[in-house]
C-alpha cells in the first residue's frame, strides 16, 4: 500500500506543480519520446542480462505491491521447522524421509501452502534435512556448506535489484538522447515553419529529458531499492532456516533450535517468544 501511495505522490507532486504553474498536460504527451527512451532502456537491459532475467525482474517487480515476508509468514516457517524436527527427534531421522522426498504429499509441508509454493525454499529445507539424515556430517561442516550456498543465493537474489538499478542510472542519458534527436528535428525545420511550431518541437524535445529523469529517480530507482529490500528479507529467511537446522544438528531440542532461527529474523516482523511457544504447542 505504501508503494502505491508513493507512486501517487510522485505523480501528484510533479504534474500538480506543473499544472498549477499554468502548464498544459497535452504538451507532456509525447509518445515518440517515450518510444525512444523506453525502447533504448529495454534494449540495453536485454544486452546486459541473461535472457531469463527479464521475466524474473518482471515477476519480482509485480510482487512489490505486497510482501509475503511478514509476521505470519515468519511464524509459518518456524512452525514448519519445529514440526519436522520434532517428528525426526521422536521417531528418528528416517521417519521424515517421505516428507523430504515428496513435500507436496507430506502431511507436514501441506499445512503450509505458502512455503510449499516457493519451490526454491522448499528444496533448500529438504536438501539439508536429507544431509542431516545421512548422519555423516559434523555440525561445523554442515554450517560451512550452508554458508557456501547462501553466498550463491545472495548473488541470485540481488541480481534483479542490480539490473534495475543500472537501467535507472541510464534513463537520464536516454532522456538526453531523445531530447537531442528532438532538437535535430527542430533545427531541420528552421525557416520552414512558424515560430510557434518551432517552440512546440523544442518543448517536445525537452519532454524527453524530463521523462528520462522522472523515470530514473521517481520510479526505477525506488524500484531497485525495493527489490534490494525484498532480497534482504528473503535471504534473512534462508539464514534463519540455517540457524535452526545447524543448532538442531548440534543436538539442540526442536523448541530451542527454532528459537535460534527466530533470533536471526529481522525484528520488524519477528514473532515474540510467547507467540512462537503458543504456535509450537498448537502444532
C-alpha positions as CSV (number, residue, x, y, z in Angstrom):
1,X,0.0,0.0,0.0
2,X,2.8,2.4,0.9
3,X,4.4,1.9,-2.5
4,X,1.1,2.7,-4.3
5,X,0.8,5.9,-2.2
6,X,4.4,6.8,-3.1
7,X,3.7,6.5,-6.8
8,X,0.6,8.6,-6.5
9,X,2.6,11.3,-4.5
10,X,5.2,11.4,-7.2
11,X,2.6,11.9,-10.0
12,X,0.5,14.3,-8.0
13,X,3.5,16.5,-6.9
14,X,5.1,16.7,-10.4
15,X,2.0,17.0,-12.5
16,X,0.2,19.1,-9.9
17,X,3.0,21.6,-9.7
18,X,3.2,21.7,-13.5
19,X,-0.5,22.4,-13.9
20,X,-0.6,24.9,-11.1
21,X,2.2,26.7,-13.0
22,X,-0.1,27.0,-16.0
23,X,1.4,24.1,-17.8
24,X,-0.6,22.1,-20.3
25,X,-0.8,18.3,-19.8
26,X,-1.1,17.8,-23.5
27,X,2.4,19.2,-24.0
28,X,3.8,16.3,-22.0
29,X,2.1,13.6,-24.1
30,X,5.0,12.7,-26.5
31,X,4.7,9.0,-27.5
32,X,7.7,9.1,-29.7
33,X,9.9,10.4,-26.9
34,X,8.6,7.5,-24.7
35,X,9.3,5.1,-27.5
36,X,12.9,6.3,-27.8
37,X,13.6,6.2,-24.0
38,X,11.7,3.0,-23.3
39,X,13.0,1.1,-26.3
40,X,16.6,2.1,-25.6
41,X,16.3,1.2,-22.0
42,X,14.7,-2.2,-22.8
43,X,17.4,-2.9,-25.5
44,X,20.2,-2.1,-23.0
45,X,18.6,-4.3,-20.4
46,X,18.4,-7.2,-22.8
47,X,22.0,-6.7,-23.8
48,X,23.3,-6.6,-20.2
49,X,21.4,-9.5,-18.7
50,X,20.8,-13.2,-19.4
51,X,17.6,-14.0,-21.3
52,X,15.7,-15.3,-18.2
53,X,16.4,-12.1,-16.2
54,X,13.7,-10.0,-17.9
55,X,10.8,-12.3,-16.8
56,X,12.4,-12.8,-13.4
57,X,12.6,-9.0,-12.8
58,X,9.1,-8.5,-14.1
59,X,7.6,-11.1,-11.7
60,X,9.6,-9.7,-8.8
61,X,8.5,-6.1,-9.7
62,X,4.8,-7.1,-9.8
63,X,5.2,-8.5,-6.3
64,X,6.5,-5.2,-4.9
65,X,3.0,-4.0,-4.1
66,X,2.6,-6.7,-1.4
67,X,5.1,-8.7,0.5
68,X,4.9,-12.2,1.9
69,X,7.7,-11.6,4.4
70,X,5.5,-10.6,7.3
71,X,4.8,-11.7,10.8
72,X,2.5,-14.6,9.7
73,X,5.0,-15.9,7.1
74,X,7.9,-15.9,9.6
75,X,5.7,-17.8,12.1
76,X,4.8,-20.4,9.5
77,X,8.5,-21.0,8.6
78,X,9.3,-21.6,12.3
79,X,6.3,-23.8,12.9
80,X,7.2,-26.0,9.8
81,X,10.8,-26.4,11.0
82,X,9.6,-27.2,14.5
83,X,7.2,-29.9,13.3
84,X,9.6,-31.6,11.0
85,X,12.4,-31.5,13.6
86,X,10.1,-32.7,16.4
87,X,9.0,-35.7,14.3
88,X,12.6,-36.6,13.5
89,X,13.5,-36.4,17.2
90,X,10.6,-38.5,18.3
91,X,10.6,-41.1,15.5
92,X,14.2,-40.8,14.1
93,X,15.5,-39.0,11.1
94,X,14.4,-41.8,8.7
95,X,10.8,-41.0,9.7
96,X,10.9,-37.8,7.8
97,X,12.3,-39.4,4.6
98,X,8.9,-39.4,2.9
99,X,8.2,-35.8,3.9
100,X,11.6,-34.7,2.4
101,X,11.4,-36.7,-0.8
102,X,7.9,-35.6,-1.7
103,X,7.0,-32.4,0.2
104,X,3.8,-31.9,-1.8
105,X,2.4,-35.2,-0.4
106,X,3.8,-34.6,3.1
107,X,1.1,-34.0,5.9
108,X,3.5,-31.5,7.5
109,X,4.5,-29.5,4.4
110,X,0.9,-29.5,3.1
111,X,-0.2,-27.5,6.2
112,X,1.9,-24.6,4.9
113,X,1.0,-24.0,1.2
114,X,2.6,-20.5,1.2
115,X,6.0,-22.1,1.9
116,X,5.3,-25.1,-0.4
117,X,4.6,-22.7,-3.2
118,X,8.2,-21.4,-3.0
119,X,9.9,-24.3,-4.7
120,X,13.4,-22.9,-4.1
121,X,12.9,-22.5,-0.3
122,X,11.2,-25.9,0.0
123,X,14.1,-27.6,-1.9
124,X,16.6,-25.7,0.4
125,X,14.9,-27.1,3.5
126,X,14.6,-30.6,2.2
127,X,18.1,-30.8,0.8
128,X,19.6,-30.1,4.2
129,X,17.3,-32.4,6.0
130,X,18.5,-35.2,3.7
131,X,22.1,-34.3,4.6
132,X,21.3,-34.3,8.3
133,X,19.5,-37.7,7.9
134,X,22.6,-39.2,6.5
135,X,24.3,-38.6,9.8
136,X,27.8,-38.3,8.2
137,X,28.4,-34.6,8.5
138,X,29.5,-32.7,11.6
139,X,27.6,-29.6,12.6
140,X,30.5,-27.2,11.6
141,X,30.8,-28.9,8.2
142,X,27.0,-28.5,7.7
143,X,27.3,-24.8,8.6
144,X,30.2,-24.4,6.1
145,X,28.0,-25.9,3.4
146,X,25.2,-23.6,4.3
147,X,27.5,-20.6,4.1
148,X,28.7,-21.5,0.6
149,X,25.2,-22.0,-0.7
150,X,24.0,-18.8,0.9
151,X,26.7,-16.8,-0.9
152,X,25.4,-18.0,-4.3
153,X,21.7,-17.5,-3.2
154,X,22.6,-13.9,-2.1
155,X,24.1,-13.2,-5.6
156,X,21.0,-14.6,-7.3
157,X,18.5,-12.7,-5.1
158,X,20.3,-9.4,-5.5
159,X,20.7,-9.6,-9.3
160,X,17.2,-8.2,-10.1
161,X,17.9,-5.1,-8.0
162,X,21.3,-4.6,-9.6
163,X,19.8,-5.0,-13.1
164,X,17.1,-2.4,-12.5
165,X,19.5,0.0,-10.8
166,X,21.7,0.0,-13.9
167,X,18.8,0.9,-16.1
168,X,17.7,3.6,-13.6
169,X,21.3,5.1,-13.9
170,X,21.0,5.0,-17.7
171,X,17.5,6.5,-18.1
172,X,18.6,10.2,-17.8
173,X,21.1,9.6,-20.6
174,X,18.4,8.1,-22.8
175,X,16.2,11.1,-22.0
176,X,19.1,13.3,-23.3
177,X,19.3,11.2,-26.4
178,X,15.6,11.7,-27.0
179,X,16.0,15.4,-26.4
180,X,18.9,15.7,-28.8
181,X,17.0,13.9,-31.5
182,X,14.1,16.3,-31.0
183,X,16.4,19.3,-31.4
184,X,17.8,17.8,-34.6
185,X,14.3,17.6,-35.9
186,X,13.6,21.2,-34.8
187,X,16.8,22.5,-36.4
188,X,15.8,20.9,-39.7
189,X,12.5,22.9,-39.6
190,X,14.2,26.3,-39.2
191,X,12.8,28.7,-41.8
192,X,10.1,26.3,-42.9
193,X,7.6,26.6,-40.1
194,X,6.2,29.4,-37.9
195,X,8.0,30.3,-34.7
196,X,5.1,28.9,-32.6
197,X,5.5,25.5,-34.2
198,X,9.3,25.6,-33.6
199,X,8.5,26.2,-29.9
200,X,6.3,23.2,-29.8
201,X,9.1,21.0,-31.2
202,X,11.6,22.4,-28.7
203,X,9.2,21.7,-25.9
204,X,8.6,18.1,-27.1
205,X,12.4,17.6,-27.2
206,X,12.7,18.9,-23.6
207,X,10.0,16.5,-22.5
208,X,12.4,13.7,-23.4
209,X,14.9,14.9,-20.8
210,X,12.1,15.3,-18.3
211,X,10.7,11.8,-18.8
212,X,14.1,10.2,-18.5
213,X,15.0,11.9,-15.3
214,X,11.5,11.3,-13.8
215,X,11.5,7.6,-14.7
216,X,15.0,7.2,-13.2
217,X,14.6,8.9,-9.9
218,X,10.8,8.7,-9.4
219,X,10.2,5.1,-10.4
220,X,13.1,2.8,-11.4
221,X,15.5,4.0,-8.7
222,X,12.9,3.3,-6.0
223,X,12.0,0.0,-7.6
224,X,15.6,-1.2,-7.5
225,X,15.8,-0.2,-3.8
226,X,12.5,-2.1,-3.1
227,X,13.9,-5.2,-4.9
228,X,17.0,-4.9,-2.8
229,X,15.0,-4.8,0.4
230,X,12.9,-7.8,-0.8
231,X,16.1,-9.8,-1.5
232,X,17.5,-9.0,2.0
233,X,14.3,-10.2,3.6
234,X,14.3,-13.4,1.6
235,X,17.9,-14.1,2.4
236,X,17.2,-13.4,6.1
237,X,14.6,-16.3,6.0
238,X,17.2,-18.6,4.5
239,X,19.7,-17.6,7.2
240,X,17.0,-18.3,9.9
241,X,16.5,-21.8,8.4
242,X,20.2,-22.3,8.5
243,X,20.4,-21.3,12.2
244,X,17.6,-23.6,13.1
245,X,18.9,-26.7,11.3
246,X,22.6,-26.2,12.4
247,X,21.5,-25.9,16.0
248,X,19.4,-29.0,15.6
249,X,22.3,-30.9,14.1
250,X,24.4,-29.7,17.2
251,X,21.9,-31.6,19.5
252,X,19.6,-28.8,20.4
253,X,15.9,-29.8,21.0
254,X,13.4,-28.6,18.4
255,X,12.0,-25.9,20.7
256,X,15.4,-24.4,21.3
257,X,16.5,-24.9,17.6
258,X,13.6,-22.8,16.3
259,X,14.4,-20.1,18.9
260,X,17.9,-19.8,17.3
261,X,16.1,-19.3,14.0
262,X,13.7,-16.8,15.5
263,X,16.5,-14.6,16.8
264,X,18.1,-14.4,13.3
265,X,14.9,-12.9,11.8
266,X,14.6,-9.1,11.3
267,X,12.9,-7.5,14.3
268,X,10.2,-5.7,12.3
269,X,8.0,-8.8,11.8
270,X,9.8,-11.3,14.1
271,X,7.3,-13.3,16.3
272,X,7.8,-12.9,20.0
273,X,9.0,-15.8,22.2
274,X,5.5,-16.4,23.6
275,X,3.9,-16.3,20.2
276,X,6.3,-18.9,18.9
277,X,5.8,-21.0,22.0
278,X,2.0,-20.9,21.6
279,X,2.3,-21.8,17.9
280,X,4.5,-24.8,18.7
281,X,2.0,-26.0,21.3
282,X,-0.7,-25.7,18.7
283,X,1.3,-27.8,16.3
